[in-house]
Amino acid sequence: MQGLLIGIDRTSAWAGKTAGWAIVALTAVICYEVFARYMFRAPTSWAYDTSYMLYGLLFMVAGAYTLSRGGHVRADFLYRSLSPRGQAMIDLPLYILFFIPGIVALIWFGWNFFHMSFLQNEHSSVTPDGPLIWPFKFLIPLSGALMLLQGIAEMIRCVIALRTGAWPDKLSDVEELETKALALAAAQQAAAAAHAHGRQEPHR
Protein backbone atom coordinates (compact mmCIF):
# COMPACT_ATOMS: atom_id res chain seq x y z
CA MET A 1 0.00 0.00 0.00
CA GLN A 2 2.80 2.38 0.88
CA GLY A 3 4.37 1.81 -2.54
CA LEU A 4 1.07 2.71 -4.21
CA LEU A 5 0.76 5.92 -2.19
CA ILE A 6 4.33 6.96 -3.01
CA GLY A 7 3.64 6.15 -6.67
CA ILE A 8 0.66 8.52 -6.67
CA ASP A 9 2.82 11.17 -5.00
CA ARG A 10 5.42 10.72 -7.73
CA THR A 11 2.76 11.12 -10.43
CA SER A 12 1.54 14.36 -8.85
CA ALA A 13 5.11 15.58 -8.43
CA TRP A 14 5.94 14.83 -12.06
CA ALA A 15 2.83 16.68 -13.28
CA GLY A 16 3.46 19.67 -11.02
CA LYS A 17 7.14 20.00 -11.82
CA THR A 18 6.47 19.61 -15.55
CA ALA A 19 3.78 22.30 -15.39
CA GLY A 20 6.25 24.48 -13.50
CA TRP A 21 8.18 25.00 -16.73
CA ALA A 22 5.21 27.06 -17.87
CA ILE A 23 6.68 29.85 -15.73
CA VAL A 24 9.72 29.97 -18.00
CA ALA A 25 7.59 30.02 -21.14
CA LEU A 26 5.25 32.62 -19.62
CA THR A 27 8.17 34.87 -18.71
CA ALA A 28 9.57 34.57 -22.23
CA VAL A 29 6.20 35.41 -23.83
CA ILE A 30 5.64 38.47 -21.63
CA CYS A 31 9.18 39.74 -22.16
CA TYR A 32 8.89 39.33 -25.92
CA GLU A 33 5.53 41.11 -25.96
CA VAL A 34 6.84 44.05 -23.94
CA PHE A 35 9.97 44.28 -26.09
CA ALA A 36 8.03 44.11 -29.36
CA ARG A 37 5.38 46.56 -28.19
CA TYR A 38 7.63 49.30 -26.82
CA MET A 39 10.79 48.89 -28.90
CA PHE A 40 9.28 48.19 -32.33
CA ARG A 41 5.69 49.40 -31.86
CA ALA A 42 4.57 45.98 -33.09
CA PRO A 43 2.49 44.25 -30.41
CA THR A 44 1.70 40.60 -31.01
CA SER A 45 -1.77 39.22 -31.53
CA TRP A 46 -1.06 36.00 -29.66
CA ALA A 47 0.65 37.02 -26.41
CA TYR A 48 -2.55 37.52 -24.40
CA ASP A 49 -4.05 34.13 -25.29
CA THR A 50 -0.73 32.39 -24.77
CA SER A 51 -0.08 34.02 -21.41
CA TYR A 52 -3.41 33.12 -19.84
CA MET A 53 -3.22 29.56 -21.19
CA LEU A 54 0.26 29.10 -19.72
CA TYR A 55 -0.84 30.54 -16.40
CA GLY A 56 -3.91 28.29 -16.39
CA LEU A 57 -1.71 25.27 -17.16
CA LEU A 58 0.52 26.06 -14.20
CA PHE A 59 -2.33 26.85 -11.82
CA MET A 60 -4.47 23.80 -12.60
CA VAL A 61 -2.02 20.98 -13.26
CA ALA A 62 0.14 21.84 -10.23
CA GLY A 63 -2.85 21.50 -7.89
CA ALA A 64 -2.33 17.78 -7.21
CA TYR A 65 1.37 18.36 -6.47
CA THR A 66 0.46 21.11 -4.03
CA LEU A 67 -2.04 18.81 -2.32
CA SER A 68 0.56 16.06 -2.02
CA ARG A 69 2.91 18.46 -0.22
CA GLY A 70 0.19 19.94 2.01
CA GLY A 71 0.61 23.34 0.39
CA HIS A 72 -3.01 24.41 0.00
CA VAL A 73 -4.41 27.08 2.31
CA ARG A 74 -5.48 25.65 5.66
CA ALA A 75 -6.70 27.32 8.86
CA ASP A 76 -4.39 25.19 10.95
CA PHE A 77 -3.81 27.18 14.15
CA LEU A 78 -5.58 24.36 16.04
CA TYR A 79 -5.08 21.58 13.50
CA ARG A 80 -1.31 21.47 13.86
CA SER A 81 -1.58 20.98 17.63
CA LEU A 82 -3.66 17.81 17.23
CA SER A 83 -2.31 14.28 17.15
CA PRO A 84 -2.13 12.49 13.77
CA ARG A 85 -5.31 10.58 14.69
CA GLY A 86 -7.10 13.85 15.54
CA GLN A 87 -5.94 15.43 12.29
CA ALA A 88 -7.17 12.42 10.33
CA MET A 89 -10.55 12.61 12.09
CA ILE A 90 -10.91 16.14 10.67
CA ASP A 91 -9.44 15.50 7.21
CA LEU A 92 -11.29 12.32 6.26
CA PRO A 93 -14.88 13.64 6.65
CA LEU A 94 -13.92 16.84 4.84
CA TYR A 95 -12.49 14.86 1.94
CA ILE A 96 -15.65 12.74 1.75
CA LEU A 97 -18.19 15.56 2.16
CA PHE A 98 -16.56 18.35 0.17
CA PHE A 99 -13.44 17.36 -1.74
CA ILE A 100 -14.66 14.25 -3.56
CA PRO A 101 -18.05 15.69 -4.69
CA GLY A 102 -16.41 18.93 -5.79
CA ILE A 103 -13.66 17.23 -7.77
CA VAL A 104 -16.05 14.74 -9.38
CA ALA A 105 -18.25 17.67 -10.46
CA LEU A 106 -15.15 19.42 -11.84
CA ILE A 107 -14.22 16.36 -13.90
CA TRP A 108 -17.79 15.77 -15.12
CA PHE A 109 -18.63 19.30 -16.17
CA GLY A 110 -15.06 20.00 -17.26
CA TRP A 111 -15.17 17.04 -19.64
CA ASN A 112 -18.47 18.23 -21.12
CA PHE A 113 -17.01 21.73 -21.43
CA PHE A 114 -13.96 20.36 -23.26
CA HIS A 115 -15.94 17.94 -25.43
CA MET A 116 -18.25 20.66 -26.73
CA SER A 117 -15.26 22.87 -27.49
CA PHE A 118 -13.54 19.98 -29.29
CA LEU A 119 -16.57 19.22 -31.45
CA GLN A 120 -16.75 22.88 -32.47
CA ASN A 121 -12.99 23.08 -33.03
CA GLU A 122 -13.23 26.21 -30.90
CA HIS A 123 -10.73 29.02 -31.29
CA SER A 124 -10.19 31.90 -28.90
CA SER A 125 -12.41 34.89 -29.65
CA VAL A 126 -10.30 37.31 -27.61
CA THR A 127 -7.91 38.09 -30.46
CA PRO A 128 -8.18 37.86 -34.27
CA ASP A 129 -7.19 34.43 -35.56
CA GLY A 130 -7.13 33.19 -31.99
CA PRO A 131 -5.46 29.85 -31.21
CA LEU A 132 -7.30 26.60 -30.62
CA ILE A 133 -8.78 26.67 -27.16
CA TRP A 134 -10.08 23.12 -26.69
CA PRO A 135 -6.63 21.74 -25.72
CA PHE A 136 -6.56 24.33 -22.93
CA LYS A 137 -10.04 23.32 -21.79
CA PHE A 138 -8.90 19.70 -21.65
CA LEU A 139 -6.73 20.75 -18.71
CA ILE A 140 -9.89 21.10 -16.60
CA PRO A 141 -10.84 17.38 -16.47
CA LEU A 142 -7.16 16.39 -16.54
CA SER A 143 -6.28 18.46 -13.49
CA GLY A 144 -9.45 17.21 -11.79
CA ALA A 145 -8.41 13.61 -12.40
CA LEU A 146 -4.96 14.27 -10.95
CA MET A 147 -6.51 15.97 -7.92
CA LEU A 148 -8.94 13.08 -7.44
CA LEU A 149 -6.11 10.54 -7.58
CA GLN A 150 -4.07 12.46 -5.02
CA GLY A 151 -7.15 13.02 -2.86
CA ILE A 152 -7.80 9.27 -2.73
CA ALA A 153 -4.20 8.77 -1.61
CA GLU A 154 -4.69 11.35 1.14
CA MET A 155 -7.90 9.62 2.27
CA ILE A 156 -6.07 6.30 2.49
CA ARG A 157 -3.42 8.01 4.59
CA CYS A 158 -6.19 9.30 6.87
CA VAL A 159 -7.48 5.74 7.36
CA ILE A 160 -3.96 4.52 8.15
CA ALA A 161 -3.46 7.35 10.64
CA LEU A 162 -6.75 6.52 12.34
CA ARG A 163 -5.68 2.89 12.70
CA THR A 164 -2.04 3.37 13.69
CA GLY A 165 -1.98 6.84 15.25
CA ALA A 166 0.79 7.97 12.89
CA TRP A 167 0.88 9.46 9.41
CA PRO A 168 2.46 7.19 6.79
CA ASP A 169 5.43 8.57 4.89
CA LYS A 170 4.86 10.86 1.93
CA LEU A 171 7.15 11.36 -1.03
CA SER A 172 8.79 14.38 0.61
CA ASP A 173 9.63 12.25 3.67
CA VAL A 174 10.98 9.44 1.48
CA GLU A 175 13.12 11.88 -0.52
CA GLU A 176 14.54 13.31 2.70
CA LEU A 177 15.43 9.82 3.96
CA GLU A 178 17.07 9.01 0.61
CA THR A 179 19.14 12.19 0.83
CA LYS A 180 20.25 11.36 4.35
CA ALA A 181 21.08 7.78 3.36
CA LEU A 182 23.17 8.95 0.40
CA ALA A 183 24.98 11.50 2.57
CA LEU A 184 25.71 8.83 5.19
CA ALA A 185 27.00 6.42 2.54
CA ALA A 186 29.24 9.15 1.09
CA ALA A 187 30.60 9.96 4.56
CA GLN A 188 31.32 6.29 5.24
CA GLN A 189 33.14 5.93 1.93
CA ALA A 190 35.22 9.02 2.66
CA ALA A 191 36.06 7.71 6.13
CA ALA A 192 37.04 4.32 4.70
CA ALA A 193 39.22 5.96 2.05
CA ALA A 194 40.91 8.14 4.67
CA HIS A 195 41.50 5.09 6.88
CA ALA A 196 42.99 3.13 3.99
CA HIS A 197 45.22 6.08 3.09
CA GLY A 198 46.39 6.32 6.71
CA ARG A 199 47.33 2.65 6.77
CA GLN A 200 49.37 2.98 3.58
CA GLU A 201 51.21 6.10 4.70
CA PRO A 202 53.92 4.42 6.91
CA HIS A 203 55.02 2.18 4.01
CA ARG A 204 56.28 5.16 2.02
C-alpha positions as CSV (number, residue, x, y, z in Angstrom):
1,M,0.0,0.0,0.0
2,Q,2.8,2.4,0.9
3,G,4.4,1.8,-2.5
4,L,1.1,2.7,-4.2
5,L,0.8,5.9,-2.2
6,I,4.3,7.0,-3.0
7,G,3.6,6.2,-6.7
8,I,0.7,8.5,-6.7
9,D,2.8,11.2,-5.0
10,R,5.4,10.7,-7.7
11,T,2.8,11.1,-10.4
12,S,1.5,14.4,-8.9
13,A,5.1,15.6,-8.4
14,W,5.9,14.8,-12.1
15,A,2.8,16.7,-13.3
16,G,3.5,19.7,-11.0
17,K,7.1,20.0,-11.8
18,T,6.5,19.6,-15.5
19,A,3.8,22.3,-15.4
20,G,6.2,24.5,-13.5
21,W,8.2,25.0,-16.7
22,A,5.2,27.1,-17.9
23,I,6.7,29.8,-15.7
24,V,9.7,30.0,-18.0
25,A,7.6,30.0,-21.1
26,L,5.3,32.6,-19.6
27,T,8.2,34.9,-18.7
28,A,9.6,34.6,-22.2
29,V,6.2,35.4,-23.8
30,I,5.6,38.5,-21.6
31,C,9.2,39.7,-22.2
32,Y,8.9,39.3,-25.9
33,E,5.5,41.1,-26.0
34,V,6.8,44.1,-23.9
35,F,10.0,44.3,-26.1
36,A,8.0,44.1,-29.4
37,R,5.4,46.6,-28.2
38,Y,7.6,49.3,-26.8
39,M,10.8,48.9,-28.9
40,F,9.3,48.2,-32.3
41,R,5.7,49.4,-31.9
42,A,4.6,46.0,-33.1
43,P,2.5,44.2,-30.4
44,T,1.7,40.6,-31.0
45,S,-1.8,39.2,-31.5
46,W,-1.1,36.0,-29.7
47,A,0.6,37.0,-26.4
48,Y,-2.5,37.5,-24.4
49,D,-4.0,34.1,-25.3
50,T,-0.7,32.4,-24.8
51,S,-0.1,34.0,-21.4
52,Y,-3.4,33.1,-19.8
53,M,-3.2,29.6,-21.2
54,L,0.3,29.1,-19.7
55,Y,-0.8,30.5,-16.4
56,G,-3.9,28.3,-16.4
57,L,-1.7,25.3,-17.2
58,L,0.5,26.1,-14.2
59,F,-2.3,26.8,-11.8
60,M,-4.5,23.8,-12.6
61,V,-2.0,21.0,-13.3
62,A,0.1,21.8,-10.2
63,G,-2.9,21.5,-7.9
64,A,-2.3,17.8,-7.2
65,Y,1.4,18.4,-6.5
66,T,0.5,21.1,-4.0
67,L,-2.0,18.8,-2.3
68,S,0.6,16.1,-2.0
69,R,2.9,18.5,-0.2
70,G,0.2,19.9,2.0
71,G,0.6,23.3,0.4
72,H,-3.0,24.4,0.0
73,V,-4.4,27.1,2.3
74,R,-5.5,25.6,5.7
75,A,-6.7,27.3,8.9
76,D,-4.4,25.2,11.0
77,F,-3.8,27.2,14.2
78,L,-5.6,24.4,16.0
79,Y,-5.1,21.6,13.5
80,R,-1.3,21.5,13.9
81,S,-1.6,21.0,17.6
82,L,-3.7,17.8,17.2
83,S,-2.3,14.3,17.2
84,P,-2.1,12.5,13.8
85,R,-5.3,10.6,14.7
86,G,-7.1,13.8,15.5
87,Q,-5.9,15.4,12.3
88,A,-7.2,12.4,10.3
89,M,-10.6,12.6,12.1
90,I,-10.9,16.1,10.7
91,D,-9.4,15.5,7.2
92,L,-11.3,12.3,6.3
93,P,-14.9,13.6,6.7
94,L,-13.9,16.8,4.8
95,Y,-12.5,14.9,1.9
96,I,-15.7,12.7,1.8
97,L,-18.2,15.6,2.2
98,F,-16.6,18.4,0.2
99,F,-13.4,17.4,-1.7
100,I,-14.7,14.2,-3.6
101,P,-18.1,15.7,-4.7
102,G,-16.4,18.9,-5.8
103,I,-13.7,17.2,-7.8
104,V,-16.1,14.7,-9.4
105,A,-18.3,17.7,-10.5
106,L,-15.2,19.4,-11.8
107,I,-14.2,16.4,-13.9
108,W,-17.8,15.8,-15.1
109,F,-18.6,19.3,-16.2
110,G,-15.1,20.0,-17.3
111,W,-15.2,17.0,-19.6
112,N,-18.5,18.2,-21.1
113,F,-17.0,21.7,-21.4
114,F,-14.0,20.4,-23.3
115,H,-15.9,17.9,-25.4
116,M,-18.2,20.7,-26.7
117,S,-15.3,22.9,-27.5
118,F,-13.5,20.0,-29.3
119,L,-16.6,19.2,-31.4
120,Q,-16.8,22.9,-32.5
121,N,-13.0,23.1,-33.0
122,E,-13.2,26.2,-30.9
123,H,-10.7,29.0,-31.3
124,S,-10.2,31.9,-28.9
125,S,-12.4,34.9,-29.7
126,V,-10.3,37.3,-27.6
127,T,-7.9,38.1,-30.5
128,P,-8.2,37.9,-34.3
129,D,-7.2,34.4,-35.6
130,G,-7.1,33.2,-32.0
131,P,-5.5,29.8,-31.2
132,L,-7.3,26.6,-30.6
133,I,-8.8,26.7,-27.2
134,W,-10.1,23.1,-26.7
135,P,-6.6,21.7,-25.7
136,F,-6.6,24.3,-22.9
137,K,-10.0,23.3,-21.8
138,F,-8.9,19.7,-21.6
139,L,-6.7,20.7,-18.7
140,I,-9.9,21.1,-16.6
141,P,-10.8,17.4,-16.5
142,L,-7.2,16.4,-16.5
143,S,-6.3,18.5,-13.5
144,G,-9.5,17.2,-11.8
145,A,-8.4,13.6,-12.4
146,L,-5.0,14.3,-10.9
147,M,-6.5,16.0,-7.9
148,L,-8.9,13.1,-7.4
149,L,-6.1,10.5,-7.6
150,Q,-4.1,12.5,-5.0
151,G,-7.1,13.0,-2.9
152,I,-7.8,9.3,-2.7
153,A,-4.2,8.8,-1.6
154,E,-4.7,11.3,1.1
155,M,-7.9,9.6,2.3
156,I,-6.1,6.3,2.5
157,R,-3.4,8.0,4.6
158,C,-6.2,9.3,6.9
159,V,-7.5,5.7,7.4
160,I,-4.0,4.5,8.1
161,A,-3.5,7.4,10.6
162,L,-6.8,6.5,12.3
163,R,-5.7,2.9,12.7
164,T,-2.0,3.4,13.7
165,G,-2.0,6.8,15.2
166,A,0.8,8.0,12.9
167,W,0.9,9.5,9.4
168,P,2.5,7.2,6.8
169,D,5.4,8.6,4.9
170,K,4.9,10.9,1.9
171,L,7.2,11.4,-1.0
172,S,8.8,14.4,0.6
173,D,9.6,12.2,3.7
174,V,11.0,9.4,1.5
175,E,13.1,11.9,-0.5
176,E,14.5,13.3,2.7
177,L,15.4,9.8,4.0
178,E,17.1,9.0,0.6
179,T,19.1,12.2,0.8
180,K,20.3,11.4,4.4
181,A,21.1,7.8,3.4
182,L,23.2,9.0,0.4
183,A,25.0,11.5,2.6
184,L,25.7,8.8,5.2
185,A,27.0,6.4,2.5
186,A,29.2,9.1,1.1
187,A,30.6,10.0,4.6
188,Q,31.3,6.3,5.2
189,Q,33.1,5.9,1.9
190,A,35.2,9.0,2.7
191,A,36.1,7.7,6.1
192,A,37.0,4.3,4.7
193,A,39.2,6.0,2.0
194,A,40.9,8.1,4.7
195,H,41.5,5.1,6.9
196,A,43.0,3.1,4.0
197,H,45.2,6.1,3.1
198,G,46.4,6.3,6.7
199,R,47.3,2.7,6.8
200,Q,49.4,3.0,3.6
201,E,51.2,6.1,4.7
202,P,53.9,4.4,6.9
203,H,55.0,2.2,4.0
204,R,56.3,5.2,2.0
